[in-house]
Amino acid sequence: MAAGGVALAQSFPHKPIRLLVPSVAGSSPDVRARQMAAKLSEAFGQPVIVENRPGGNGLIAAREAVKALPDGHTLLLALINNAIGDVLKPDPCCRLNLELVPVSRFTMTPLVMVVNPQVQAGSLKEFIALAKSKPDWLTYASGGPGSITQLVGEWIKHDSGIRVLEVPYKGVNSEIPDLLSGQVMAAYVVPLVVLAQIRSGRLRALAVTGPSRLAILPDVPTTAEAGLPGVEAIAWNGIFVASGTPQPVIQALHRELVRAFTAPDIKDQVMSTGADIAADSPEEFAAFVRAENAKWGRVIRDAAIKLE
């Protein structure tokens, strides 16, 4: 069996690799996927084809990844929403660390709370005051039930005692056009997709949901500095494969993924957008996912977040 595994690893990959992304083209996960796909294609000498499968908070892409042959030729760029979904409504078809096994985590990115400039609030405290003066008038965009953006939005509502209407969207970052036009008033997004709009004044940043300020947005306070200590949310992504994929193949994928993640051009670009690179081992990634499940389970219980 060991000899067979080594032989399989030596012949891997023998055909194009599919990289399933649970978000729309042009979204931040899609950008990350295409960065790593180019590096993997160069390393393996096979095309790495990015396929967008948005919807279901990552469940649609996860189901497709599980159905594929467990030979390493189909990869899933799982997002934090996949892990949250495993806490809220586990689907026995495709749970992280079970039906899908980790290879390596890619990026860690705090969210930034942004509002359309029409909203008369220059800080999170002013947003909260406005919401209290006009219950159910302000709106915020989410990725739908169980998404990190919904959980953060509801967490802030609970801790501040405000009533803001949620507007769910089907895909990651698909709310941006409506946010820019003012059809939805606030959102919690990764800096990568709104940095230009913040700098140009088309959007206003009120807070960062990380433990510290971002070098690219030094004037934007953290949620703790803005008056809501403890509210922290980091968007992350990483590669998983179907359970049963041979360990030598996982090791080969891990080796080249870490090389891709830490390549100077990718590392510099990621850091310039307010994100960090993890590039951890499969075992470390699995432990991280377990910790995330526990954290968001506590948040849902303690803040009495309603998902339906």
C-alpha positions in Angstrom: 0.0 0.0 0.0 2.8 2.4 0.9 4.5 1.7 -2.5 1.2 2.3 -4.2 0.9 5.6 -2.5 4.4 6.7 -3.4 3.8 5.7 -7.0 0.5 7.7 -7.0 2.2 10.8 -5.6 5.0 10.5 -8.3 2.4 10.4 -11.1 0.3 13.2 -9.6 -1.1 15.2 -11.2 -1.7 13.4 -14.5 -4.6 15.6 -15.7 -5.9 19.2 -15.1 -6.7 20.2 -11.6 -10.1 21.8 -10.7 -10.2 24.5 -8.1 -13.7 25.0 -6.8 -14.5 28.5 -5.4 -17.7 29.1 -3.5 -18.1 32.7 -4.6 -18.6 34.7 -7.8 -15.9 35.7 -10.3 -14.1 38.9 -9.1 -14.8 38.3 -5.4 -11.9 38.3 -3.0 -11.9 34.4 -2.7 -11.9 34.2 -6.5 -8.9 36.6 -6.7 -7.0 34.5 -4.2 -7.9 31.3 -6.0 -6.5 32.6 -9.3 -3.3 33.7 -7.6 -2.6 30.2 -6.3 -3.9 28.5 -9.5 -1.2 30.2 -11.6 1.5 29.0 -9.2 0.2 25.5 -9.0 -0.1 25.2 -12.7 3.5 26.3 -13.1 4.7 23.8 -10.4 2.8 20.8 -11.5 2.9 21.3 -15.3 -0.9 20.9 -15.6 -3.7 23.4 -16.0 -5.4 24.5 -12.8 -8.9 25.5 -13.7 -10.8 27.8 -11.4 -14.5 27.0 -11.3 -16.9 29.4 -9.4 -19.7 27.6 -7.5 -21.4 30.3 -5.4 -24.4 29.7 -3.2 -25.4 28.0 0.0 -22.6 29.6 2.0 -20.1 27.3 0.4 -22.2 24.2 0.5 -22.7 24.0 -3.3 -19.0 23.9 -4.0 -18.3 21.6 -1.0 -20.9 19.1 -2.3 -19.2 19.1 -5.7 -15.8 18.6 -4.1 -16.9 15.6 -2.1 -18.5 13.9 -5.2 -15.2 14.1 -7.1 -12.7 11.2 -7.1 -10.5 11.5 -4.0 -7.3 11.7 -6.1 -6.3 15.3 -5.5 -7.4 16.6 -8.9 -10.4 18.5 -7.4 -9.6 21.1 -4.7 -12.0 23.2 -2.7 -11.1 26.7 -1.5 -13.2 26.5 1.6 -14.2 29.7 3.4 -15.0 30.6 7.0 -18.7 30.3 6.0 -18.2 26.6 5.4 -17.0 26.1 9.0 -19.8 28.2 10.4 -22.3 26.1 8.4 -20.9 23.0 10.0 -21.8 24.5 13.4 -25.3 25.8 12.5 -26.6 23.1 10.2 -24.1 20.3 9.6 -24.6 18.5 6.3 -23.2 15.0 6.6 -22.3 15.1 2.9 -19.4 17.6 3.2 -18.2 18.7 6.7 -14.8 20.2 7.1 -12.3 17.8 8.8 -14.6 14.9 8.0 -15.8 14.4 4.4 -13.4 17.1 3.4 -9.8 17.0 4.8 -7.5 20.1 5.1 -4.4 20.7 3.1 -3.3 24.2 4.0 -4.8 27.5 5.1 -4.2 30.5 2.8 -5.2 33.9 4.1 -6.6 35.5 7.3 -8.4 38.8 6.8 -10.3 41.0 9.3 -13.5 42.5 7.9 -14.1 46.3 7.6 -17.4 47.8 8.3 -18.3 50.3 5.5 -21.3 52.5 4.9 -22.6 54.4 1.9 -21.7 58.1 2.3 -25.4 58.9 2.4 -25.5 57.4 5.9 -25.0 60.3 8.3 -22.5 58.5 10.5 -18.7 59.1 10.7 -18.0 56.4 13.3 -19.5 53.2 14.7 -20.8 55.1 17.7 -22.7 57.5 15.4 -24.0 54.6 13.4 -25.3 53.0 16.5 -26.9 56.3 17.7 -28.5 56.7 14.3 -29.9 53.2 14.4 -31.3 53.8 17.8 -33.0 57.0 16.6 -34.5 55.2 13.6 -35.1 51.5 14.4 -35.4 49.3 11.3 -34.4 52.1 9.0 -30.8 51.3 8.4 -29.9 48.2 6.4 -26.8 46.0 6.2 -25.8 43.4 3.6 -25.0 39.8 4.5 -24.0 36.7 2.6 -27.3 35.1 3.8 -28.2 32.9 6.8 -25.1 31.5 8.5 -22.6 33.7 6.8 -19.9 35.4 8.7 -21.3 38.8 7.6 -24.7 37.9 9.0 -23.2 36.7 12.3 -21.1 39.9 12.6 -24.1 42.1 11.8 -26.3 40.3 14.3 -23.5 40.3 16.9 -23.1 44.1 16.6 -26.9 44.5 16.8 -27.1 42.4 19.9 -24.2 44.0 21.8 -25.3 47.6 20.9 -29.0 47.1 21.3 -30.0 48.4 17.8 -32.4 47.2 15.2 -31.0 47.2 11.6 -32.5 45.3 8.7 -30.5 42.5 7.1 -30.4 42.3 3.3 -29.1 38.9 2.3 -27.1 38.2 -0.9 -26.3 34.9 -2.5 -22.6 35.4 -3.1 -19.5 36.8 -1.4 -19.1 40.5 -2.3 -22.2 40.4 -4.6 -23.6 43.3 -2.5 -20.9 45.8 -3.6 -22.9 47.3 -6.5 -26.0 47.9 -4.3 -23.7 49.3 -1.5 -22.1 51.8 -3.8 -25.5 52.9 -5.2 -27.0 53.2 -1.7 -29.7 50.5 -2.1 -28.1 48.9 1.0 -26.5 51.1 3.6 -23.8 49.1 5.4 -21.7 45.9 4.9 -18.9 43.9 6.5 -16.4 43.1 3.8 -12.7 42.3 3.3 -10.6 45.4 2.6 -9.4 44.0 -0.7 -12.7 44.6 -2.5 -13.4 48.1 -1.1 -10.0 49.7 -0.5 -10.2 51.8 -3.7 -13.7 52.9 -2.9 -12.8 53.9 0.7 -9.8 55.9 -0.5 -11.9 57.6 -3.2 -14.7 58.5 -0.8 -17.3 56.3 -2.4 -17.6 54.3 0.8 -16.8 55.2 4.4 -15.0 52.8 6.7 -16.2 52.8 10.4 -14.4 49.9 12.0 -12.1 46.9 11.5 -13.2 43.6 13.1 -9.6 42.5 13.9 -7.5 42.8 17.1 -5.5 45.7 15.7 -5.7 48.4 13.1 -4.7 47.7 9.5 -1.6 49.4 8.0 -3.5 50.1 4.9 -6.3 51.8 6.9 -4.5 53.3 9.8 -7.2 55.8 10.7 -9.9 53.2 10.9 -10.4 52.0 14.6 -10.9 48.4 15.6 -14.4 47.4 16.9 -13.0 47.4 20.4 -11.6 51.0 20.0 -14.9 52.0 18.5 -16.8 50.8 21.5 -17.6 47.2 21.0 -14.9 45.1 22.7 -14.8 41.4 22.0 -16.4 41.7 18.6 -13.8 40.2 16.3 -14.2 38.4 13.0 -11.5 37.1 10.7 -12.4 35.9 7.2 -10.1 33.0 6.2 -9.8 30.5 3.4 -7.9 27.4 2.7 -7.7 24.3 0.5 -9.5 21.0 1.2 -9.8 17.7 -0.7 -12.2 14.8 -0.5 -11.6 12.4 2.3 -9.8 9.3 1.1 -7.3 11.3 -0.9 -3.9 9.5 -0.5 -1.5 11.1 2.0 1.3 11.3 -0.5 -0.9 13.4 -2.8 -2.0 15.6 0.1 1.7 16.1 1.0 2.5 17.0 -2.6 -0.3 19.5 -2.7 0.7 21.0 0.6 4.3 21.4 -0.5 3.3 23.3 -3.6 0.5 25.3 -2.0 2.9 26.6 0.7 5.4 27.6 -2.0 2.6 29.4 -3.8 1.3 31.1 -0.7 4.7 32.3 0.4 6.0 33.4 -3.1 7.2 37.0 -2.7 4.8 38.4 -5.3 1.8 36.7 -3.7 2.9 37.4 -0.2 3.5 41.1 -0.9 0.2 41.5 -2.7 -1.8 39.8 0.1 -0.1 41.9 2.8 -0.8 45.0 0.9 -4.6 44.3 1.1 -4.6 44.0 4.9 -4.4 40.2 5.0 -1.9 37.7 6.5 -0.8 34.3 5.2 -1.1 31.2 7.3 0.5 28.4 5.1 0.0 25.9 7.9 0.2 22.1 7.9 -2.9 19.9 7.4 -2.8 19.1 11.2 -2.5 22.7 12.2 -5.3 23.7 9.8 -7.6 21.0 11.2 -7.0 22.2 14.8 -7.7 25.8 13.6 -11.0 24.8 12.1 -12.1 23.0 15.3 -11.3 26.2 17.3 -13.3 28.3 14.8 -16.3 26.0 15.2 -16.1 26.4 19.0 -15.8 30.1 18.8 -18.7 30.8 16.5 -20.8 28.3 18.4 -20.2 30.4 21.6 -21.0 33.6 19.7 -24.3 32.2 18.4 -25.4 31.0 21.8 -24.1 34.0 23.9 -25.5 36.7 21.5 -28.7 34.7 20.9 -28.2 35.2 17.1 -31.3 34.1 15.1 -30.4 32.7 11.7 -33.9 32.1 10.2 
